[in-house]
Amino acid sequence: MLVIDALGRKCPIPIILLAERIREIPVGEVVAVLADDVAARTDVPAWCRMKSQDFVREEPLSQGWAFHIRRTY
């Protein structure tokens, strides 16, 4: 699983990193974006809807969250 560490980075950096790197994984695989900016909680699912990617889940971490996204195309 590809893990993108965006902890300590303000939005839109987590989204930019996700958009740049999602092509590194095969279609059907999951990428995790680690972020602690509260805006990511709305921005990541919104990006998934706009880009037709599958938002799998949000997992709370001791610092921030892990957002799991399945690549659909």
RAWOMO-V250180 format. One record per backbone hydrogen bond with DSSP energy under -0.5 kcal/mol. NH is the residue of the N-H (numbers start at 0). CO is the residue of the C=O. If there is no record, write none. Layout:
nh co
NH CO
NH CO
This chain:
nh co
1 29
3 31
4 2
5 3
5 33
8 5
12 9
15 11
16 12
17 13
18 14
19 15
20 16
21 17
23 20
24 21
27 70
28 25
30 68
31 1
32 66
33 3
33 31
34 32
34 64
37 35
39 36
40 37
41 38
42 38
43 39
45 41
46 42
47 43
48 44
49 45
50 46
51 48
52 47
53 69
54 52
55 53
55 67
56 67
58 65
59 57
60 63
64 34
65 58
66 32
66 64
67 56
67 65
68 30
68 66
69 53
70 28
70 68
